[in-house]
Amino acid sequence: MGILNLSIVTKTRRSHALEHATIQILNRRYPKMRLAGRSTPYGFYIYGHVSSQEVKSAAVEALEQLRQGFNALAIHPRCGTNFVTAGTLVGLVSFLTMLPGNDRSRRERLPLVLLLSTLTLLFAQPLALLVQTHVTTEANLESTSIVGIQSYRTGRVTVHKIQLDHQASI
């Protein structure tokens, strides 16, 4: 796919992989902690009440593990990709199921729409993991390095900005 090879997209996919791996390591250390993340071509953000030192430690460990081939860390079960994939598929199936006919026939097809939507959700889960693996993350981080971590508070949320350099990796 051509768009996936664009520099800005590849950098974002690599940031996304390291974001997931970092969150997974933090979740292992602090299983009850609620964390969220967001990736950019220049790094990623972690949102949650955890110290900067813990984020740095987890990011360094995540980078090392991804470089050692533990690519499963790059895939996260609560990634937004999962929700987008499921929502898109269910919306498309529902639309196509309801498309032909008049209002009465649409009402009569509602049970079919609900059944197909549920089946689609079941199918969407493994598909979303494949989308993460092949589209929204890139676990090859050989030339990626962590260049800085900044933390600040916005309201009641602690934000950690992890800056990356994807030098010569594109």
Protein Blocks (a to p, Z undefined) as FASTA:
>chain_A
ZZlmpmklmmmmmmmmmmmmmmmmmmmmmmmbccdddddfkbccdeddddfklmmmmmmm
mmmmmmnopamlmpcfkbfklmmmmmmmmmmmmmmmmmgocfklmmmmmmmmmmmmmmmm
mmmmmmmmmmmmmmmpcfblklgccfbdcdddehjbccddddddfehkZZ
